[in-house]
Amino acid sequence: MRLAKYLAAAGVASRRAAEELVRAGRVSIDGSPVTDPARDINDEHAVAVDGARVSADRDRVVYAVNKPAGLLSTARDPQGRDTVISLVADDRRLYPIGRLDMDTTGLILLTDDGELAHRLTHPRFEVEKIYRAVVRNPPVSARALRSLREGVELEDGLTAPARVRRVGANTLELTIHEGRKRQVRRMCEAVGHPVVRLERIKFGPLQLGTLKPGQARRLEGAELAALRAAPAARPSRGKSQTART
């Protein structure tokens, strides 16, 4: 197994962040620093990060969280602001799978499984997310809906077609598989309907359901199995980005 993948499986960080840790010289194998994240290792090697031994043997967890507005969707904040990690009482090193911007609410997943996080957010798997957006300038026109469904030209390029359903004069449900920064907000603004309130209600097969703002629950059983199977269901045919929506 490659070192970065091992660190992700050990719950240290996502695979991409693990690569950065290795290149920064913070990882050692059998007491010797390494800087190559592609280095092959096995269970006989002693791997440490910042001098602390890590192991990929521990069972991994995934929590579903209903993120309130005002919280950062990061593991920690240098300025000491509150993050979604504070909503889960678990001593593991958890981090979010993808991100929601500070003003967006709804479903976000926390885990210590870096390999799962990598697969759920990697663009080539096209894992779908559904958002409910309350927008300005109702009613939303047929022309605006058509533009969203065909793809919207943004400053960073044309978006992939979205599935869009109008559930009220000023309310839309949008299904996307990209993850560009503030994508849903920018798409709606581009078609003349700036977002007033945005909530993510589904991530892959997992729905927000009755989880109240600020609440979290650990995923188990069939629900967890479905989430782990989600990245294998839709291999991507193109490129996109992973960031905040």
C-alpha positions as CSV (number, residue, x, y, z in Angstrom):
1,M,0.0,0.0,0.0
2,R,1.2,3.5,-0.8
3,L,2.1,5.6,2.2
4,A,-0.5,8.4,1.5
5,K,-3.2,5.8,1.2
6,Y,-2.1,4.1,4.4
7,L,-2.3,7.4,6.3
8,A,-5.8,8.0,4.9
9,A,-6.9,4.6,6.0
10,A,-5.4,5.3,9.4
11,G,-7.6,8.3,9.8
12,V,-4.8,10.8,9.8
13,A,-6.2,13.0,7.0
14,S,-7.7,12.7,3.5
15,R,-5.4,11.2,0.9
16,R,-4.5,14.6,-0.5
17,A,-3.8,16.1,2.9
18,A,-1.8,13.0,3.8
19,E,0.4,13.6,0.7
20,E,1.1,17.1,1.9
21,L,2.1,15.8,5.4
22,V,4.6,13.4,3.8
23,R,6.1,16.1,1.5
24,A,6.5,18.4,4.5
25,G,8.7,15.8,6.3
26,R,6.3,15.1,9.1
27,V,6.0,11.4,8.5
28,S,8.6,8.7,9.4
29,I,8.8,5.0,8.6
30,D,10.8,2.9,11.1
31,G,12.1,6.1,12.6
32,S,13.4,7.6,9.4
33,P,11.7,10.6,7.8
34,V,10.2,10.1,4.3
35,T,9.0,12.7,1.8
36,D,7.6,10.4,-0.9
37,P,3.8,9.8,-0.5
38,A,4.0,6.9,-3.0
39,R,6.4,4.9,-0.9
40,D,5.2,1.3,-0.5
41,I,4.7,0.1,3.0
42,N,3.1,-2.9,4.7
43,D,1.9,-3.9,8.2
44,E,5.4,-4.6,9.4
45,H,6.5,-0.9,9.0
46,A,6.2,1.5,12.0
47,V,4.6,4.7,10.6
48,A,4.5,7.9,12.7
49,V,3.2,11.4,12.1
50,D,5.0,14.1,14.1
51,G,6.5,11.3,16.2
52,A,3.2,9.7,17.1
53,R,2.6,6.1,15.9
54,V,-0.4,5.6,13.6
55,S,-2.1,2.4,12.6
56,A,-4.7,1.5,9.9
57,D,-6.2,-1.3,12.0
58,R,-8.7,0.8,14.0
59,D,-12.4,0.7,12.9
60,R,-13.4,3.8,11.1
61,V,-16.5,5.9,11.8
62,V,-18.8,8.2,9.8
63,Y,-21.2,10.7,11.4
64,A,-24.1,12.5,9.7
65,V,-24.4,16.0,11.0
66,N,-27.0,18.7,10.3
67,K,-24.7,21.8,10.1
68,P,-26.2,25.0,11.3
69,A,-25.3,28.4,9.8
70,G,-22.2,30.1,11.2
71,L,-20.0,27.0,11.7
72,L,-16.9,26.3,9.6
73,S,-16.8,22.9,7.9
74,T,-13.1,22.3,8.7
75,A,-11.4,20.1,11.3
76,R,-9.9,23.1,13.0
77,D,-9.6,26.8,12.6
78,P,-6.4,28.8,13.2
79,Q,-8.5,31.8,14.4
80,G,-10.3,29.6,17.0
81,R,-13.7,29.8,15.4
82,D,-16.3,27.0,16.0
83,T,-16.3,24.1,13.5
84,V,-18.6,21.2,12.8
85,I,-16.3,18.9,14.7
86,S,-17.5,20.5,17.9
87,L,-21.0,18.9,17.3
88,V,-19.7,15.3,17.7
89,A,-18.6,13.9,21.0
90,D,-15.8,11.6,19.8
91,D,-12.1,11.6,20.7
92,R,-11.0,10.4,17.2
93,R,-9.4,12.8,14.7
94,L,-12.4,13.5,12.6
95,Y,-12.7,15.8,9.6
96,P,-15.5,16.7,7.1
97,I,-16.0,14.9,3.8
98,G,-16.1,17.9,1.5
99,R,-17.3,21.3,2.7
100,L,-20.2,23.6,3.0
101,D,-19.6,27.3,3.3
102,M,-20.4,29.1,6.6
103,D,-23.8,30.3,5.6
104,T,-25.0,26.9,4.1
105,T,-26.8,24.5,6.4
106,G,-27.7,20.8,6.2
107,L,-26.1,17.5,5.7
108,I,-22.3,17.1,6.1
109,L,-20.4,13.9,6.9
110,L,-17.6,13.6,9.4
111,T,-15.2,10.7,9.4
112,D,-11.7,9.4,10.4
113,D,-11.7,7.3,7.2
114,G,-9.5,9.2,4.8
115,E,-9.9,6.6,2.0
116,L,-13.7,6.9,2.1
117,A,-13.4,10.7,2.2
118,H,-11.2,10.6,-0.9
119,R,-13.6,8.4,-2.8
120,L,-16.7,10.3,-1.9
121,T,-15.2,13.7,-3.0
122,H,-13.0,12.6,-6.0
123,P,-14.4,14.2,-9.1
124,R,-14.3,11.0,-11.2
125,F,-16.9,9.3,-9.1
126,E,-19.6,12.0,-9.5
127,V,-21.3,11.4,-6.1
128,E,-24.5,13.4,-6.2
129,K,-25.6,16.0,-3.7
130,I,-29.0,17.6,-3.5
131,Y,-29.6,21.1,-2.2
132,R,-32.8,23.0,-1.4
133,A,-32.4,26.7,-2.3
134,V,-34.7,29.6,-1.4
135,V,-34.1,32.3,-3.9
136,R,-35.0,35.9,-4.7
137,N,-37.1,37.3,-7.6
138,P,-39.8,34.6,-7.6
139,P,-41.3,32.9,-9.4
140,V,-38.4,31.1,-11.0
141,S,-38.9,31.2,-14.7
142,A,-38.9,28.3,-17.1
143,R,-36.0,29.9,-18.9
144,A,-34.0,29.9,-15.7
145,L,-34.8,26.3,-15.0
146,R,-33.7,25.4,-18.5
147,S,-30.4,27.2,-18.1
148,L,-29.7,25.3,-14.9
149,R,-30.5,22.0,-16.5
150,E,-28.3,22.7,-19.5
151,G,-25.3,24.1,-17.7
152,V,-24.5,27.7,-16.5
153,E,-21.5,29.6,-17.7
154,L,-19.5,30.7,-14.6
155,E,-16.2,32.5,-14.4
156,D,-14.5,29.1,-13.9
157,G,-16.3,27.5,-16.9
158,L,-19.5,25.8,-17.8
159,T,-21.2,23.8,-15.1
160,A,-22.3,20.2,-15.7
161,P,-26.1,19.9,-16.3
162,A,-28.0,19.9,-13.0
163,R,-31.3,18.2,-12.2
164,V,-33.6,20.9,-11.0
165,R,-37.1,20.7,-9.5
166,R,-39.2,23.7,-8.6
167,V,-40.9,23.0,-5.3
168,G,-42.3,26.4,-4.7
169,A,-42.5,29.9,-6.3
170,N,-39.1,30.7,-4.7
171,T,-37.7,27.3,-3.8
172,L,-35.7,24.9,-5.9
173,E,-34.1,21.5,-5.4
174,L,-30.9,21.1,-7.4
175,T,-28.9,17.9,-7.8
176,I,-25.3,18.3,-8.8
177,H,-22.2,16.1,-8.8
178,E,-19.6,18.8,-9.1
179,G,-18.3,20.7,-6.1
180,R,-17.0,24.0,-7.2
181,K,-16.7,26.8,-4.6
182,R,-20.2,28.2,-3.8
183,Q,-21.4,26.5,-7.0
184,V,-25.2,26.4,-6.3
185,R,-25.2,30.0,-5.1
186,R,-23.3,31.2,-8.2
187,M,-25.5,29.1,-10.6
188,C,-28.7,30.6,-9.2
189,E,-27.3,34.1,-9.2
190,A,-26.2,33.7,-12.8
191,V,-29.8,32.9,-13.9
192,G,-31.3,35.9,-12.0
193,H,-32.3,34.3,-8.7
194,P,-29.7,34.9,-5.9
195,V,-29.9,32.5,-3.0
196,V,-31.5,33.6,0.3
197,R,-31.1,30.3,2.1
198,L,-29.3,27.1,1.1
199,E,-29.5,23.6,2.7
200,R,-28.0,20.3,1.6
201,I,-30.6,17.6,2.1
202,K,-28.8,14.6,0.5
203,F,-25.3,13.3,0.0
204,G,-25.0,10.2,-2.2
205,P,-27.6,7.7,-0.8
206,L,-27.8,9.5,2.6
207,Q,-30.6,11.9,3.4
208,L,-30.8,14.6,6.0
209,G,-34.1,13.3,7.2
210,T,-35.3,14.4,10.6
211,L,-31.8,15.3,12.0
212,K,-32.2,18.7,13.6
213,P,-29.7,21.5,13.3
214,G,-26.7,20.9,15.4
215,Q,-27.5,17.2,15.8
216,A,-25.2,14.3,14.8
217,R,-25.6,10.5,14.5
218,R,-23.2,7.7,13.8
219,L,-23.9,5.8,10.6
220,E,-24.2,2.0,10.9
221,G,-25.5,-1.1,9.1
222,A,-27.1,-0.8,5.7
223,E,-26.9,3.0,5.7
224,L,-23.2,2.9,6.1
225,A,-22.8,0.1,3.6
226,A,-24.7,2.1,1.0
227,L,-22.5,5.1,1.6
228,R,-19.4,3.1,1.2
229,A,-20.7,1.6,-2.1
230,A,-21.7,5.0,-3.5
231,P,-18.4,6.0,-5.1
232,A,-18.4,2.8,-7.1
233,A,-21.8,3.5,-8.6
234,R,-21.0,6.4,-11.0
235,P,-17.6,6.4,-12.6
236,S,-17.1,9.9,-14.0
237,R,-16.7,10.8,-17.7
238,G,-15.2,14.2,-17.2
239,K,-13.4,16.6,-14.9
240,S,-14.7,18.7,-12.0
241,Q,-13.5,20.2,-8.8
242,T,-14.1,19.5,-5.1
243,A,-14.7,22.5,-2.8
244,R,-17.4,24.4,-1.0
245,T,-20.9,24.8,-2.3
